[in-house]
Amino acid sequence: MRGISRTRRSQGYAGLVTEETLLDAMDKMDKAVEHVQTQFSTIRTGRAAPALVERLSVEYYGAPVPLQQLAAIQVPEARMLMVKPHDRNSLGAIEKAIRDSDLGVAPNNDGVVIRLNFPPLTEERRRDYVKVVKNMAEDGRIAVRNLRRDARKTLEGFQNDGEISEDELDRAEKELEKITHEHVDKIDAALGRKEAELLEV
């Protein structure tokens, strides 16, 4: 993309509009990849990780608040999370949010902190999680391809309006295809890492 930028600048306005469109698509695709990676972090492996509970919505004084804003989350042991609320009055609400979530872990509330003990995953549960992350990855790929389609429409609109030539359109579409492949590859690599993590006993 850096090399493209230099050649585009020498081509004036046409180069500028195609470069802007490609950079915009790239930025949005980066966000789509980040979203998939964030989703992956909420799927538990055999180890305890703060990401499993950070985004849980807790009803706090009548408003939903992410757990990470209400408590410090620590990992004292490989299979244990400790949740220490900043305000002790929120302890019950946090415990309820954990119970109501799909974590499948019973919170242990001692009146000061909540401890979560994660049992080792069964083979069947690991396989279920692999299916879930594969679906998340596919949603991510679809999002990236939709962004490619939107960018292509924009570029074709420039060509129809006479703002860029057919050659410019062809060059930009090839670059767009390359950017798309790079982002799909990033999702596939993240999926591979997550699968390996889930199947590691």
C-alpha positions as CSV (number, residue, x, y, z in Angstrom):
1,M,0.0,0.0,0.0
2,R,2.9,2.3,0.7
3,G,4.3,1.9,-2.8
4,I,0.8,2.4,-4.3
5,S,0.5,5.6,-2.4
6,R,3.5,7.2,-4.0
7,T,2.5,6.2,-7.6
8,R,-1.1,7.4,-6.9
9,R,0.0,10.8,-5.8
10,S,1.7,11.5,-9.1
11,Q,-1.6,10.7,-10.8
12,G,-3.5,13.6,-9.2
13,Y,-7.2,13.6,-8.3
14,A,-8.0,10.2,-9.8
15,G,-5.2,8.6,-7.7
16,L,-6.4,10.5,-4.6
17,V,-10.0,9.2,-4.7
18,T,-8.9,5.6,-5.3
19,E,-6.3,5.8,-2.6
20,E,-8.9,7.2,-0.1
21,T,-11.3,4.4,-1.0
22,L,-8.7,1.7,-0.5
23,L,-7.4,3.1,2.8
24,D,-10.9,3.4,4.1
25,A,-11.6,-0.2,3.1
26,M,-8.4,-1.3,4.8
27,D,-9.2,0.5,8.0
28,K,-12.6,-1.1,8.2
29,M,-11.2,-4.5,7.4
30,D,-8.7,-4.0,10.2
31,K,-11.6,-3.4,12.6
32,A,-13.4,-6.5,11.3
33,V,-10.3,-8.6,12.1
34,E,-10.0,-7.0,15.5
35,H,-13.6,-7.8,16.3
36,V,-13.1,-11.5,15.5
37,Q,-10.0,-11.6,17.7
38,T,-12.0,-9.9,20.5
39,Q,-14.7,-12.5,20.1
40,F,-12.2,-15.4,20.2
41,S,-10.9,-14.1,23.5
42,T,-14.3,-14.6,25.2
43,I,-14.3,-18.3,24.4
44,R,-12.7,-20.2,27.2
45,T,-9.8,-22.6,26.7
46,G,-8.6,-24.9,29.5
47,R,-7.1,-21.7,31.2
48,A,-8.8,-18.9,33.1
49,A,-8.5,-15.5,31.4
50,P,-10.0,-12.1,32.4
51,A,-11.4,-11.7,28.8
52,L,-13.9,-14.4,29.7
53,V,-15.8,-12.1,32.1
54,E,-14.6,-8.5,31.3
55,R,-17.5,-7.7,29.0
56,L,-20.2,-9.4,31.0
57,S,-23.0,-6.9,31.5
58,V,-23.8,-6.2,35.1
59,E,-27.0,-4.4,36.3
60,Y,-25.6,-1.6,38.4
61,Y,-27.9,1.0,39.9
62,G,-30.4,0.3,37.1
63,A,-27.9,0.5,34.2
64,P,-26.0,-2.3,32.4
65,V,-22.2,-1.8,33.0
66,P,-19.4,-4.0,31.7
67,L,-17.9,-6.0,34.6
68,Q,-14.3,-4.7,33.9
69,Q,-15.5,-1.2,35.0
70,L,-16.9,-2.5,38.3
71,A,-14.1,-4.8,39.5
72,A,-10.5,-5.9,39.4
73,I,-10.1,-9.3,37.7
74,Q,-7.1,-11.4,38.6
75,V,-5.8,-14.9,37.7
76,P,-4.3,-16.3,40.9
77,E,-4.1,-19.8,39.4
78,A,-4.3,-21.3,35.9
79,R,-7.9,-22.4,36.3
80,M,-9.2,-19.7,38.7
81,L,-10.4,-16.1,38.3
82,M,-10.8,-13.7,41.2
83,V,-13.2,-10.8,40.8
84,K,-12.9,-8.0,43.4
85,P,-15.5,-5.3,43.1
86,H,-14.5,-1.7,43.6
87,D,-17.9,-1.2,45.4
88,R,-18.8,-4.0,47.7
89,N,-22.5,-3.2,47.1
90,S,-22.1,-4.5,43.5
91,L,-21.0,-8.0,44.7
92,G,-24.5,-9.5,44.4
93,A,-25.2,-8.0,41.0
94,I,-21.8,-9.3,39.7
95,E,-22.5,-12.8,41.0
96,K,-25.9,-12.8,39.3
97,A,-24.4,-11.7,36.0
98,I,-21.9,-14.5,36.2
99,R,-24.6,-17.1,37.1
100,D,-26.9,-15.9,34.2
101,S,-24.0,-16.0,31.7
102,D,-23.2,-19.0,29.5
103,L,-19.8,-19.5,31.3
104,G,-21.1,-22.6,33.0
105,V,-19.2,-21.8,36.2
106,A,-20.7,-21.4,39.7
107,P,-19.4,-18.2,41.4
108,N,-18.1,-18.6,44.9
109,N,-18.9,-15.4,46.8
110,D,-17.2,-14.9,50.2
111,G,-18.6,-11.4,50.8
112,V,-15.4,-9.6,49.6
113,V,-14.4,-11.3,46.3
114,I,-15.9,-13.8,43.9
115,R,-13.8,-16.8,42.9
116,L,-14.5,-18.7,39.7
117,N,-13.0,-22.2,39.4
118,F,-12.9,-23.5,35.8
119,P,-13.0,-27.2,35.5
120,P,-10.9,-28.8,32.7
121,L,-12.8,-28.9,29.4
122,T,-14.2,-32.2,28.3
123,E,-13.3,-33.4,24.8
124,E,-16.9,-32.8,23.7
125,R,-16.9,-29.2,25.1
126,R,-13.7,-28.5,23.2
127,R,-15.2,-29.6,19.9
128,D,-18.3,-27.5,20.6
129,Y,-16.1,-24.4,21.2
130,V,-14.2,-25.1,18.0
131,K,-17.5,-25.0,16.0
132,V,-18.3,-21.7,17.7
133,V,-15.0,-20.1,16.8
134,K,-15.2,-21.4,13.2
135,N,-18.6,-19.7,12.9
136,M,-17.1,-16.5,14.4
137,A,-14.3,-16.6,11.8
138,E,-16.8,-17.2,9.0
139,D,-18.8,-14.1,10.1
140,G,-15.5,-12.1,10.1
141,R,-14.7,-13.3,6.5
142,I,-18.2,-12.3,5.3
143,A,-17.7,-8.9,6.9
144,V,-14.4,-8.4,5.1
145,R,-15.9,-9.5,1.8
146,N,-18.9,-7.2,2.2
147,L,-16.4,-4.3,2.8
148,R,-14.6,-5.3,-0.5
149,R,-18.0,-5.2,-2.3
150,D,-18.8,-1.8,-0.9
151,A,-15.4,-0.4,-1.9
152,R,-15.7,-1.9,-5.4
153,K,-19.1,-0.2,-5.8
154,T,-17.5,3.1,-4.8
155,L,-14.7,2.7,-7.3
156,E,-17.1,1.7,-10.1
157,G,-19.1,4.8,-9.3
158,F,-16.0,7.0,-9.8
159,Q,-15.4,5.3,-13.1
160,N,-19.0,5.7,-14.2
161,D,-18.8,9.4,-13.3
162,G,-15.6,9.8,-15.4
163,E,-13.5,10.6,-12.3
164,I,-11.2,7.7,-12.9
165,S,-10.2,5.8,-16.0
166,E,-10.8,2.1,-16.7
167,D,-7.1,1.4,-16.1
168,E,-7.3,3.2,-12.7
169,L,-10.3,1.1,-11.8
170,D,-8.5,-2.1,-12.8
171,R,-5.4,-1.2,-10.8
172,A,-7.5,-0.2,-7.7
173,E,-9.6,-3.4,-7.9
174,K,-6.5,-5.6,-8.0
175,E,-5.1,-3.7,-4.9
176,L,-8.5,-4.2,-3.2
177,E,-8.4,-7.9,-3.9
178,K,-4.9,-8.1,-2.4
179,I,-6.0,-6.2,0.8
180,T,-9.0,-8.5,1.1
181,H,-6.9,-11.7,0.9
182,E,-4.5,-10.3,3.5
183,H,-7.3,-9.7,6.0
184,V,-9.0,-13.1,5.4
185,D,-5.6,-14.7,6.0
186,K,-5.3,-12.8,9.3
187,I,-8.7,-14.2,10.4
188,D,-7.6,-17.7,9.3
189,A,-4.3,-17.5,11.2
190,A,-6.2,-16.3,14.4
191,L,-8.6,-19.1,14.0
192,G,-5.8,-21.6,13.7
193,R,-4.2,-20.3,16.9
194,K,-7.5,-20.4,18.8
195,E,-8.3,-24.0,17.6
196,A,-4.9,-25.2,18.7
197,E,-5.5,-23.5,22.1
198,L,-8.9,-25.1,22.5
199,L,-7.7,-28.6,21.6
200,E,-4.6,-28.4,23.8
201,V,-5.1,-30.7,26.7
